[in-house]
Structures are given as C-alpha cells and as structure tokens.
Amino acid sequence: MRKFYILLKKEVKELLTIQIILPLIITAVLFVFIGNVVGKQQEKTTGPVKINLIDQDKSNLSENVINLFNKNNIEVSVSSASVDNALENAKTENKTALLVIPKGFENYILAGQSKQIDVYTIIKNFSVFGGQNYANLLADIAKVNGILSNSLLSQKNPGIDPTALKNPLTPNEFIVVGSKQANVSPSAVMAFVSQQTMYIPIILFIVIVLSAQMIATAIANEKENKTLETLLTTPVSRNAIVVAKMAAASLIALLASVIYIFSFRSYINGLTGNISVSSDISAVIEKLGLSLSPQDYVLLGLSLFAGILIALSIALILGAFAEDVKSVAGLISPLMILVMIPYFFTLFLDLSALSPILRIIVYAIPFSHVFMTAPNLFLNDYPPVIYGIIYQLVWFAVLVGIASKIFSTDKIMTMKLNFKKKSLFSK
Amino acid sequence: MDKILSVKDLKKSYGPFEAVSGISFEVNKGEIFALIGPNGAGKSTTLKVITGLLAPSDGTVIVDKMDIAKNMAKIREIISYLPEDSGAYKNLTGIDYLNFMAGLYAKSKEESQKFVEKAKEICGLGEKLQNKTGTYSKGMTRKLLLARTMMINPKLAILDEPTSGLDVINAMEIRQTIKAKAKEGMAVLLSSHNMLEIEFLSDRVAIIDQGKIHLIGTPEELKKKFGVSNLEEVFGKVVKEDK
C-alpha cells in the first residue's frame, strides 16, 4: 500500500503540470466571463426598443398606435423629416428601426382593409444579440396588433369577446410524463429541463476526452523517456503501476469535472438567463418529478465515473502502442469517435426512434449509457440507468484485464502500431 | 567466486527475427562484465531479458540462484537497471526523483532516506538536486540515473551504454563510480559499443555480434590471443573470422 501511495503521488505530480492546469483554469475563467458578458447583454436587450417613427397619416388611429407602442415597451421618437433623413438620424442615434405609418392608414383600416407600415431595421452585426432588438420589436408590434384588433372587433361586434372570435380553438395544454401529468405548456417545461441539463453532456464529453488524453500521454511520455523501462524493473507489482496511473488520471478528471460544472453552469445561466422560471413552473416540475434527487446525482456520478474508467482503460491500452507523445493524438482517435457518436446522437436525436440496427450499435457503445443517464433520471426511468452502469462496469473489468495482461507481460515493450509496415511487433 | 548471474543458451526472437541466438555467460560478485558489439548486435535485448522486461524465447537466466522464469518479483529487489538514453520524470526535481525511486525499493522510510543520502553522494549534484530534472543537461541526468541505480546497493547492476553521448569529463566520472562500486562487491553487467572505454572499465568482456557471443575473456587475454593492442582490433578480427 505504501508503494502504491508513492506511485500515486508521483503520477499526480507528473499529471498536474502547468500544461494541464493552465488550459483548465483559462477555460473555466473564459466560460464564467462569457456567461457574465452574455447575461449583461441579455439584460440590456430586455429594455425598451428605441425607434424613430414618421406619421404621414396624422390621424386619430395613427396617434393611438403611437400611444400603444409607447405603452408596450417601444420608445417612439416621432420625426417629421423625410424617410432618408429620419433613417440617417436613427442610425446616428443608435435606434433599432424606423417605422413609417403611411397616408390613408386610418381609412384603410376602418374600411376593413390592411395597410402595411414600412419598417426599416438597422442591422449592425449578425450575432444572436444583434438580432434580439429586432425580434423584440416584432413581438411588441404583434402585441399592439392584438390590442388594436380587439378594439376594432369590439367596435364592430359589440357584446362579443374578440379573443373568442380570433381564436375559436384555444388549447388547454397538459404535459404527461410517465404516470404523472400537469396542466402546463410542454414548451415551458422543456425549456426549463433543457436549461438545467444542456451542460451535462458537454461536461461528460470534455472530461472523458481529457482524462483519456492525460493517461495516454503519460504512458507515451514514459515510453519515450524510457522511465517506464526503469519503473517496470523495480520491485513493484505491475498492477499497482496500472492502478496508480488510472487513479491519478481519475482524480485529475474529477477535479476538472468540478471546475467545468461550475464554469459551464455560469455560462449556461448567462446564455439562457431570459428563460424565467415562474413559481408555477417550479411547482409543476416538482409535481412531475422532473428534478434530480440526491440519489439521482449519485447514479449520474456513478455512470460518469464508470465512463471515465472505461475511457482510461482504453486510453491505457492505446497508450501502450505509442512510441512517443506525438503519436498519442492519432492513437486515441478511435476512442474520440466512440465518445462522439453517442454524444451527438443523444444531443440531437431520440434514440428510441432510431432503426433497430443503429440502436443496437449505439447501445453497444459503453459511453452511450453515460449520456443517456441524465435524461433517463429526469424521466424517473431507473432500469436503463442501472443496467447501463452494470454494462459499463463489465466493459471496465474486461478492459482492465486486457491492460493488466499487457503490462504484466513483455507486450508493453514490444507493442507498436506500425502503420507503414502493418506489423504489431518490431524491435 | 560467488556467481551472481548465469545466462545459458539464451534466445530471444521478435516474430521471425532472432535478436539473440543462444548466448551463455556468467558474472561474478564484484566483477564488471561487458557485452561489446555494434548497434543491433543483441546487447540491449540481452539486458532487457535479464531485467524481466522481455520474456526469453528459450534458455535460462539465473540471478543469485533464482530463475527469472519463476522468481522475477524477488529478483527485482536485488537488481537495478539503467536503460540506454533514458530520462527522469521532467516535472520532478532531482531530489523528488530519488525519493520516489528509493521509496519503491526501501522497506521503510529510514531505509529510503539512507538510499537517497547514498545517491546524493554518488551523483554529486549538490544544490542542483532541487531543480526539476527537465532542466538538467545530459551529463547531469546520467549522473542522477546512475546514482539511482547504485543507491540501493544492488547485487547486480545492469547498465546499458552508461556513458553514451556524454562528454569526456562526465564519462570519466561515471566510469570511476562504476569501478568504485564494483570494488565494494557489486556485480556489474554493462553493454557498450565503445570498446576503448570497456577496455579500461571491464574485468571480462564478451564480444557479441548478430545475436551471438564470439569470444569471452579479460581484455588482456583477448588482445594477447590476437596479438593486437586494443579491443577494437580484437573485435575487427573476430567479426572478420566469423564471416
């Protein structure tokens, strides 16, 4: 045990280099920073939309529209200039758009005909937030439209609810999850759940790839420096060497996951801060059981840990083929593919809708179960989670057996991937 | 004489290629025995089989009366190996490296400390042991590694090209250390393709080429036998005769 501790201490010291720590810290700081910047930008875009407006109609209705705009989050500056000049002013005054209410607007509307108003949107960039003000303006115009049409309908049809006329089919939405149901819009619930879980697969992906890269590089480094030759001739069991390397990489991976979880949460919260969660939604989420209990977090942790262990053992085996550090990237590419397939499949597709053959292939990849754990836990579907973890542990046992066999024989010294000669063995 | 190492009819193949073809030799206590030959002669493969890094294809290797096929774990406690061109862990300081390696051999903290003190004395790196080994020159690294090999006072030290690529002064200091340790009773098996160095260092030499040992004897015996003035000429004549 003392020798194992000595080995573990050395492995951690070797892995915790500035090359590992610095990117970790930079990524974390960067995500927190981006999250904050995006959050502040969100706050800015939730303020009133500032526009210039030319009223060519100068009627009661156009005046009414301007009043309604001002009351509904649109800050209107009425201009008497020409369209070209008003547009120039809007640009210099950093306004979102110029609206022109044409002559004869009131007459057309009161006659039951539509009349378009010209909207000149000023685009300054094509980022998500660059278009946010324009989207807000359209939403506010739609709101004013609703108020106006209600008012016009009421004038023409006294005693009739204009909403019933406009929407004779009004959906009363229910969401059903397993045996539980609630009277709420599915889109609100889905937005909440996706906000809470979207960072999980990203973290899983990063941590699995990071830990695999670490251990494969460590082995390749030892082979290149011939420190592995020295280590293997010392009176230490080969299994202790293998386990110490895996334990050290797991510890660093664990540290990385904690750092990434915090920084990603901050980033995602900044990005999706506008999805406000009312207490009603929270109550519904609770009622539907769409939140993770401490027991769920334990299962999620177990599944992730099993995934990391599998990645580490595959990387250990692949690292044994490495001749030097340069060859590591190429060697662990099969592992990256094994992680990327389920990552993208679970991110974009409904696995149950895949063809049977494709589904079997995806389920056979042990990492798929890591990515499927969180969605299953949200749906309180425990058997696939438990069987997934067992399946992962079987994979791990087999892979550790292979890794142990490689390290306890002279294969660790002779195994090389020679792509040119297609030979596994050479001196 | 106490026989520390006995190699008999040792063969090692990599697929169809036979790197070592049935060699036999012995190394006694306090003796420096050298395998000399050109690159690819089978020297390193032989050393790796004796250290347990490679499994022999045929033949027997006995270290201190223990067969490597049955007692490798025990043998690892009494041998120490210095691979050719090896490095230390670049992120560890020299002293951390020695502490780490000593800990793997020692049975207690006290013994580990004793090993490290010994290594400090052998390598003579002084304050530089506090620096990371990644900053060391080739000579400093080699001295550190030789000290690591010798600090545990192994019954058999196996040194693969111990002075390869070093300048004259560093090579000389390392040779002196090896000689001194052998005088204390340590058996040393080393390989080199520098035959003049071996002539100064070794008690007995084996000339190896293409996986076969052609001749074994003291440098004086071999030179006398062929009537030449150095081992390089002996090697030339032996290889020529064989062809």
Chai-1 contact restraints between the chains, C-beta under 6 A:
chainA,res_idxA,chainB,res_idxB,connection_type,confidence,min_distance_angstrom,max_distance_angstrom,comment,restraint_id
A,K3,B,L104,contact,1.0,0.0,6.0,A-B,restraint_1
A,I6,B,G103,contact,1.0,0.0,6.0,A-B,restraint_2
A,K10,B,F100,contact,1.0,0.0,6.0,A-B,restraint_3
A,E14,B,Y89,contact,1.0,0.0,6.0,A-B,restraint_4
A,E14,B,N91,contact,1.0,0.0,6.0,A-B,restraint_5
A,T17,B,N91,contact,1.0,0.0,6.0,A-B,restraint_6
A,N225,B,G87,contact,1.0,0.0,6.0,A-B,restraint_7
A,K226,B,P83,contact,1.0,0.0,6.0,A-B,restraint_8
A,K226,B,S86,contact,1.0,0.0,6.0,A-B,restraint_9
A,T227,B,Y89,contact,1.0,0.0,6.0,A-B,restraint_10
A,E229,B,P83,contact,1.0,0.0,6.0,A-B,restraint_11
A,L232,B,L53,contact,1.0,0.0,6.0,A-B,restraint_12
A,T233,B,T51,contact,1.0,0.0,6.0,A-B,restraint_13
A,T233,B,Y81,contact,1.0,0.0,6.0,A-B,restraint_14
A,T234,B,L104,contact,1.0,0.0,6.0,A-B,restraint_15
A,P235,B,R76,contact,1.0,0.0,6.0,A-B,restraint_16
A,P235,B,E77,contact,1.0,0.0,6.0,A-B,restraint_17
A,V236,B,L104,contact,1.0,0.0,6.0,A-B,restraint_18
A,D410,B,L54,contact,1.0,0.0,6.0,A-B,restraint_19
A,D410,B,A55,contact,1.0,0.0,6.0,A-B,restraint_20
A,M413,B,L53,contact,1.0,0.0,6.0,A-B,restraint_21
A,M413,B,L54,contact,1.0,0.0,6.0,A-B,restraint_22
A,F425,B,Y14,contact,1.0,0.0,6.0,A-B,restraint_23
A,F425,B,G15,contact,1.0,0.0,6.0,A-B,restraint_24
A,K427,B,Y14,contact,1.0,0.0,6.0,A-B,restraint_25
